[in-house]
């Protein structure tokens, strides 16, 4: 280790199973090095982490305060599966599995299918890289002022823990983790006077249920959550309301038991468009194709490493974990690159088609669309939306 760098492992200033706080004095901290180490989660019954988010899903909200002022905030769990799927599979096998609690995909010789290699939650201590949540840490480089880091843990454990043998955990106890970071002893490294960074803001849009079989319904939704903000990219995820409320219908109970509620669930013949300032941003031609939908997300946010066919409901899933599940798609993400200031409310046009409701109720049930916008912020001692 260089004599110009010191590694720190700090216990929390305060800790409970609902919230943990660290308060760091003024020092020259290398912000991208900040991590949560030795995170141990103890469920009341054996459980797996969700394969899509691993231990990262245990954080409901994370706030970063610099010199007593809120500088960055993460409260957009709908975005986590896509952010984490961008890790290359080789790194997932060698690193993410044991350290971050994310399950790796392995080949099952007996069935000739893929399966998730899921260790029990308490089998390893977990590590969380805070730059996944807080983009300011990536961009600011060095922080020289006092820092307060506030983590709110998920109390609804069904959001990130999945059952073993059908028995779901209901509570967890979280041991006090450590905050790891590096400080630099070189006057050449300074905290910048200002820095531009991204923050994710999520608005949930409700699409009503469809009462009749094999019927197409179009819904118009308006949102003012992004008004006055410079938006780069917008990610859309779709989740039946029964999954989001942890009360899955029978046709999605199989997929819910594997992934929990953090996913994007394919709909039948879904078509959508976004309008800002009265201008429609997509021609709706062809957007109902699931592969086109996902390719738009990849164009906007970069590559993804989801299991093949996870963006639509296949008759036979390549995942052993979903064999026999009537509905098995979990990565029906789509996105849009706007790169413009939102002066008026966003407008969503969304249509989908029901199936036989008695057989596939989740294709017609009330649907929650998670619209996660990447907005630009400026930190110069206070936080400002650009």
LUMNU-125885 format. One line per 2 residues: for each residue x, y, z of C-alpha. Coordinates in nm, 4 decimals, decimal comma, always signed. Example, Ala and Ser with C-alpha at 12.3 -4.5 7.8 and 13.67 -1.06 7.14 Angstrom:
2
+1,2300 -0,4500 +0,7800 ~ +1,3670 -0,1060 +0,7140
This chain:
386
+0,0000 +0,0000 +0,0000 ~ +0,1314 +0,3434 -0,0902
+0,2297 +0,5675 +0,2012 ~ +0,0200 +0,8379 +0,0332
-0,2999 +0,6358 +0,0864 ~ -0,4566 +0,5047 +0,4075
-0,7399 +0,2502 +0,4167 ~ -1,0116 +0,2963 +0,6783
-1,2697 +0,0534 +0,8191 ~ -1,5175 +0,2502 +1,0299
-1,7932 +0,1153 +1,2508 ~ -2,1297 +0,2956 +1,2250
-2,2012 +0,6027 +1,4337 ~ -2,5448 +0,4497 +1,4951
-2,7048 +0,1249 +1,3806 ~ -3,0325 -0,0643 +1,3838
-3,2063 -0,3115 +1,1536 ~ -3,3909 -0,0186 +0,9966
-3,1185 +0,2475 +0,9618 ~ -2,7400 +0,2800 +0,9803
-2,5477 +0,6079 +0,9896 ~ -2,1800 +0,6949 +0,9481
-2,0429 +1,0403 +1,0280 ~ -1,6926 +1,1075 +0,8968
-1,4825 +1,4101 +0,9930 ~ -1,3198 +1,6367 +0,7367
-1,0383 +1,4506 +0,5627 ~ -0,9264 +1,3922 +0,2027
-1,1444 +1,0917 +0,1114 ~ -1,1145 +0,9231 -0,2274
-1,4895 +0,9047 -0,2912 ~ -1,5025 +0,6139 -0,5456
-1,3399 +0,3848 -0,2868 ~ -1,6368 +0,3950 -0,0485
-1,7861 +0,0508 +0,0182 ~ -1,9986 -0,1295 +0,2745
-1,8027 -0,4300 +0,4069 ~ -1,8885 -0,7284 +0,6274
-2,2618 -0,6890 +0,5756 ~ -2,4343 -0,9831 +0,7459
-2,8088 -1,0254 +0,7131 ~ -2,9766 -1,2807 +0,9387
-3,3280 -1,3822 +0,8223 ~ -3,5642 -1,5575 +1,0620
-3,5760 -1,8538 +0,8251 ~ -3,3368 -1,9724 +0,5491
-3,3556 -1,7533 +0,2377 ~ -3,1883 -1,6651 -0,0899
-3,1090 -1,3190 -0,2189 ~ -3,2960 -1,2271 -0,5356
-3,0661 -1,3375 -0,8230 ~ -3,1170 -1,0024 -0,9994
-3,0095 -0,7689 -0,7179 ~ -2,8331 -0,9822 -0,4573
-2,7434 -0,8035 -0,1350 ~ -2,7760 -0,4668 -0,3130
-3,1530 -0,4996 -0,2773 ~ -3,1414 -0,4744 +0,1020
-3,0948 -0,0952 +0,0847 ~ -3,4224 +0,0916 +0,0467
-3,2773 +0,4424 +0,0521 ~ -2,9290 +0,5901 +0,0775
-2,8457 +0,9554 +0,1417 ~ -2,5122 +1,1319 +0,1200
-2,4664 +1,4614 +0,3058 ~ -2,1577 +1,6768 +0,2619
-2,0938 +1,9400 +0,5267 ~ -2,4485 +1,8913 +0,6556
-2,6178 +1,9423 +0,3157 ~ -2,7829 +1,6595 +0,1196
-2,5694 +1,6054 -0,1893 ~ -2,6945 +1,2781 -0,3422
-2,9795 +1,0350 -0,2917 ~ -3,0724 +0,6879 -0,4217
-3,4336 +0,5770 -0,3930 ~ -3,4853 +0,3991 -0,7253
-3,4745 +0,0237 -0,6626 ~ -3,6587 -0,0384 -0,9912
-3,3305 +0,0519 -1,1627 ~ -3,1097 -0,1905 -0,9675
-3,1591 -0,5094 -1,1753 ~ -3,0511 -0,3337 -1,4950
-2,7568 -0,1543 -1,3322 ~ -2,6238 -0,4793 -1,1880
-2,6813 -0,6954 -1,4968 ~ -2,4178 -0,4957 -1,6816
-2,1395 -0,6851 -1,5037 ~ -1,9707 -0,9322 -1,7359
-2,0525 -1,2976 -1,6660 ~ -1,6880 -1,3836 -1,5945
-1,6819 -1,1205 -1,3201 ~ -2,0158 -1,2430 -1,1874
-1,8715 -1,5935 -1,1506 ~ -1,5424 -1,4863 -0,9999
-1,6518 -1,1966 -0,7805 ~ -2,0164 -1,1014 -0,7556
-2,1486 -1,4378 -0,6401 ~ -1,9669 -1,4669 -0,3062
-1,9155 -1,0965 -0,2357 ~ -2,2340 -0,9233 -0,3466
-2,4808 -1,2085 -0,2942 ~ -2,5764 -1,2204 -0,6616
-2,6432 -1,5664 -0,7999 ~ -2,4397 -1,6828 -1,0967
-2,5843 -1,8817 -1,3853 ~ -2,4523 -2,2359 -1,4179
-2,5323 -2,5314 -1,6473 ~ -2,7294 -2,8226 -1,5057
-2,6019 -3,1384 -1,6712 ~ -2,8996 -3,3542 -1,5765
-3,1688 -3,1327 -1,7284 ~ -2,9492 -2,9531 -1,9841
-3,0915 -2,6240 -1,8601 ~ -2,9404 -2,3200 -1,6914
-2,9917 -2,2567 -1,3219 ~ -2,8995 -1,9997 -1,0601
-2,6319 -2,1062 -0,8158 ~ -2,7818 -1,9411 -0,5078
-2,6027 -1,9622 -0,1731 ~ -2,8027 -1,9105 +0,1440
-2,8197 -1,5491 +0,2591 ~ -2,6077 -1,5974 +0,5704
-2,3432 -1,8127 +0,3990 ~ -2,1092 -1,5181 +0,3324
-2,0460 -1,1637 +0,4465 ~ -2,1506 -0,9224 +0,1717
-1,9874 -0,6144 +0,0189 ~ -2,1674 -0,3234 -0,1492
-1,9953 -0,0739 -0,3772 ~ -2,1599 +0,2596 -0,3003
-2,0903 +0,4040 -0,6459 ~ -2,3673 +0,1747 -0,7748
-2,6146 +0,3899 -0,5808 ~ -2,4459 +0,7309 -0,5656
-2,3133 +0,8702 -0,8933 ~ -2,1672 +1,1733 -0,7151
-1,9047 +0,9464 -0,5575 ~ -1,7863 +0,8477 -0,9064
-1,7589 +1,2016 -1,0343 ~ -1,6374 +1,4149 -0,7458
-1,3098 +1,2291 -0,6984 ~ -1,2098 +1,3706 -0,3576
-1,4269 +1,4910 -0,0694 ~ -1,2527 +1,7037 +0,1928
-1,5548 +1,8174 +0,3964 ~ -1,7392 +1,6212 +0,6714
-1,9587 +1,3406 +0,5349 ~ -2,2767 +1,1822 +0,6672
-2,3953 +0,8582 +0,5060 ~ -2,7470 +0,7446 +0,5977
-2,8691 +0,4004 +0,4887 ~ -3,2313 +0,2956 +0,5345
-3,2715 -0,0820 +0,5164 ~ -3,5735 -0,2563 +0,3638
-3,8079 -0,3694 +0,6403 ~ -4,0247 -0,5555 +0,3873
-3,7761 -0,8371 +0,3320 ~ -3,9854 -0,9880 +0,0495
-3,8461 -0,7090 -0,1706 ~ -3,5030 -0,8741 -0,1832
-3,5140 -1,2152 -0,0080 ~ -3,6671 -1,5216 -0,1721
-3,7981 -1,8377 -0,0031 ~ -3,6201 -2,1698 +0,0394
-3,8524 -2,4701 -0,0055 ~ -4,1529 -2,2394 -0,0231
-4,1040 -2,0831 +0,3220 ~ -4,0483 -1,7085 +0,2946
-3,8626 -1,5059 +0,5599 ~ -4,0569 -1,2323 +0,7341
-3,7935 -1,0474 +0,9382 ~ -3,4172 -0,9979 +0,9408
-3,1537 -0,8817 +1,1870 ~ -2,8623 -0,6899 +1,0359
-2,5256 -0,6949 +1,2083 ~ -2,3382 -0,3603 +1,2117
-2,1357 -0,3442 +0,8873 ~ -1,8178 -0,1467 +0,8269
-1,7680 +0,1493 +0,5942 ~ -1,4463 +0,1116 +0,3949
-1,2746 +0,4026 +0,2191 ~ -0,9326 +0,5452 +0,1401
-0,7841 +0,8809 +0,2328 ~ -0,5122 +1,0501 +0,0280
-0,2152 +1,2313 +0,1828 ~ -0,1187 +1,4490 -0,1106
-0,2080 +1,8173 -0,1390 ~ -0,2318 +1,7886 -0,5176
-0,5701 +1,6147 -0,4794 ~ -0,8460 +1,8655 -0,4037
-1,2229 +1,8562 -0,3798 ~ -1,3561 +2,0322 -0,6905
-1,5485 +2,3554 -0,6456 ~ -1,8358 +2,2077 -0,8483
-1,9207 +1,8771 -1,0115 ~ -2,1972 +1,7519 -1,2443
-2,3437 +1,4065 -1,1740 ~ -2,6549 +1,1950 -1,2335
-2,9336 +1,1018 -0,9967 ~ -3,2180 +0,8557 -1,0587
-3,5720 +0,9725 -0,9856 ~ -3,8611 +0,7250 -1,0097
-4,2291 +0,7883 -1,0654 ~ -4,4764 +0,4974 -1,0572
-4,7495 +0,5057 -1,3201 ~ -5,0606 +0,2909 -1,2740
-5,2222 +0,1188 -1,5717 ~ -5,5744 -0,0074 -1,4877
-5,6801 -0,3706 -1,5159 ~ -5,8496 -0,5118 -1,8273
-6,1758 -0,6874 -1,7434 ~ -6,2437 -0,8693 -2,0741
-6,0506 -1,1525 -2,2387 ~ -5,8298 -1,0872 -2,5436
-5,8955 -0,7136 -2,5354 ~ -5,6588 -0,4281 -2,6173
-5,6801 -0,1182 -2,3971 ~ -5,4825 +0,2035 -2,4303
-5,3993 +0,4170 -2,1278 ~ -5,2767 +0,7761 -2,1131
-5,0649 +0,8774 -1,8131 ~ -4,9192 +1,2168 -1,7213
-4,6289 +1,2828 -1,4833 ~ -4,4808 +1,6010 -1,3423
-4,2113 +1,4243 -1,1360 ~ -3,9380 +1,5372 -1,3754
-4,0501 +1,8968 -1,4346 ~ -3,7716 +2,1522 -1,4330
-3,5000 +1,8880 -1,4634 ~ -3,2519 +1,8054 -1,7391
-3,3177 +1,4392 -1,8181 ~ -3,0646 +1,2221 -1,9928
-3,2253 +0,8770 -2,0111 ~ -3,5556 +0,7240 -1,9036
-3,5929 +0,3562 -1,8102 ~ -3,9323 +0,1822 -1,8047
-4,0067 -0,1335 -1,6074 ~ -4,3451 -0,3071 -1,5816
-4,4662 -0,5051 -1,2798 ~ -4,8169 -0,6425 -1,2146
-4,9564 -0,4824 -0,9023 ~ -4,9998 -0,8224 -0,7367
-4,6230 -0,8782 -0,7616 ~ -4,5336 -0,5307 -0,6393
-4,7536 -0,5748 -0,3328 ~ -4,5975 -0,9176 -0,2602
-4,9281 -1,0987 -0,3187 ~ -4,8645 -1,2653 -0,6590
-5,1421 -1,4213 -0,8615 ~ -5,1144 -1,7933 -0,9291
-4,9727 -1,7497 -1,2813 ~ -4,6743 -1,5480 -1,1516
-4,6113 -1,7136 -0,8152 ~ -4,3295 -1,9216 -0,9669
-4,1374 -1,6255 -1,1077 ~ -4,2041 -1,4199 -0,7931
-4,0552 -1,6908 -0,5701 ~ -3,7329 -1,6804 -0,7748
-3,6917 -1,3033 -0,8211 ~ -3,9216 -1,1178 -0,5827
-4,0816 -0,7926 -0,7065 ~ -3,7748 -0,6245 -0,8612
-3,8014 -0,7179 -1,2291 ~ -3,9660 -0,6007 -1,5490
-4,2512 -0,8282 -1,6492 ~ -4,3458 -0,8653 -2,0197
-4,6964 -0,7762 -2,1318 ~ -4,8848 -0,9015 -2,4359
-4,8615 -0,6780 -2,7449 ~ -4,7396 -0,3886 -2,5335
-4,6888 -0,0619 -2,7233 ~ -4,5816 +0,2677 -2,5770
-4,4715 +0,6175 -2,6556 ~ -4,3462 +0,9135 -2,4538
-4,4281 +1,2751 -2,5339 ~ -4,2517 +1,5764 -2,3828
-4,3534 +1,9329 -2,4626 ~ -4,6194 +1,7857 -2,6893
-4,3669 +1,6017 -2,9111 ~ -4,3853 +1,2221 -2,9363
-4,0402 +1,0666 -2,9006 ~ -4,1035 +0,7312 -3,0684
-4,2990 +0,6143 -3,3662 ~ -4,5061 +0,3374 -3,2134
-4,4472 +0,1107 -3,5110 ~ -4,2686 -0,2060 -3,3989
-4,2289 -0,1144 -3,0323 ~ -4,4612 -0,4009 -2,9379
-4,1819 -0,6419 -3,0342 ~ -4,0114 -0,7506 -2,7089
-3,6665 -0,7655 -2,8665 ~ -3,7044 -0,4144 -3,0078
-3,8103 -0,2938 -2,6646 ~ -3,5006 -0,4380 -2,4983
-3,2703 -0,3218 -2,7773 ~ -3,3878 +0,0370 -2,7170
-3,2880 -0,0042 -2,3518 ~ -2,9478 -0,1393 -2,4530
-2,8976 +0,1509 -2,6946 ~ -2,9713 +0,3970 -2,4137
-2,8136 +0,2363 -2,1074 ~ -2,5600 -0,0054 -2,2504
-2,5278 -0,3825 -2,2677 ~ -2,7111 -0,6245 -2,0381
-2,6350 -0,9801 -1,9339 ~ -2,9791 -1,1254 -1,8688
-3,0534 -1,4891 -1,9439 ~ -3,1676 -1,5437 -2,3023
-3,5474 -1,5115 -2,3619 ~ -3,5940 -1,3378 -2,0242
-3,7473 -1,0387 -2,2038 ~ -4,0587 -1,2331 -2,3112
-4,2719 -1,5244 -2,1916 ~ -4,1441 -1,8419 -2,3549
-4,3214 -2,1772 -2,3569 ~ -4,0068 -2,3374 -2,2174
-3,7692 -2,1210 -2,0173 ~ -3,3966 -2,1978 -2,0435
-3,3857 -2,1563 -1,6634 ~ -3,4411 -2,4648 -1,4531
-3,5654 -2,2338 -1,1779 ~ -3,8611 -2,1376 -1,4006
-3,9368 -2,4758 -1,5563 ~ -4,3124 -2,5210 -1,5508
-4,3819 -2,1545 -1,4774 ~ -4,6640 -2,0442 -1,7122
-4,5280 -1,6856 -1,7260 ~ -4,1499 -1,6596 -1,7043
-4,0269 -1,3273 -1,8491 ~ -3,8456 -1,0940 -1,6095
-3,6346 -0,8518 -1,8165 ~ -3,8824 -0,6614 -2,0341
-3,6993 -0,3324 -1,9926 ~ -3,7266 -0,0482 -2,2364
-3,5804 +0,2990 -2,2368 ~ -3,5566 +0,6296 -2,4118
-3,2722 +0,8767 -2,4483 ~ -3,4098 +1,2309 -2,4188
-3,1157 +1,4595 -2,3274 ~ -3,3408 +1,7599 -2,2797
-3,4930 +1,9743 -2,0071 ~ -3,8461 +1,8780 -1,9122
-4,0511 +2,1981 -1,8958 ~ -4,3939 +2,0365 -1,8988
-4,5216 +1,7033 -1,7753 ~ -4,4237 +1,3810 -1,9516
-4,7076 +1,1958 -2,1229 ~ -4,7133 +0,8179 -2,1648
-4,9323 +0,6389 -2,4175 ~ -4,9425 +0,2685 -2,3280
-5,1491 -0,0118 -2,4756 ~ -5,1492 -0,3857 -2,4051
-5,3695 -0,6868 -2,4700 ~ -5,5223 -0,9266 -2,2189
-5,5280 -1,3027 -2,2685 ~ -5,7704 -1,5508 -2,1134
-5,8075 -1,3858 -1,7762 ~ -5,8934 -1,7047 -1,5889
-5,5647 -1,8599 -1,7075 ~ -5,3335 -1,5564 -1,7201
-5,4765 -1,2967 -1,4798 ~ -5,1435 -1,1117 -1,4564
-5,1582 -1,0116 -1,8226 ~ -5,4745 -0,8162 -1,7455
-5,4319 -0,7128 -1,3844 ~ -5,3493 -0,3587 -1,2751
-4,9958 -0,2785 -1,3869 ~ -4,7346 -0,0522 -1,2297
-4,4875 +0,1107 -1,4690 ~ -4,1717 +0,2280 -1,2974
-4,0445 +0,5311 -1,4891 ~ -3,6888 +0,5990 -1,3724
-3,5351 +0,9170 -1,5082 ~ -3,1640 +0,9951 -1,5018
-3,1515 +1,3666 -1,4190 ~ -2,8482 +1,5957 -1,4164
-2,7401 +1,7627 -1,0922 ~ -2,4767 +2,0187 -0,9979
-2,3006 +2,0136 -0,6607 ~ -2,1231 +2,3343 -0,5587
-2,1853 +2,3297 -0,1871 ~ -2,5560 +2,2877 -0,2501
-2,7412 +2,0478 -0,4766 ~ -2,9057 +2,1976 -0,7844
-3,1048 +2,0273 -1,0608 ~ -2,9837 +2,1418 -1,4017
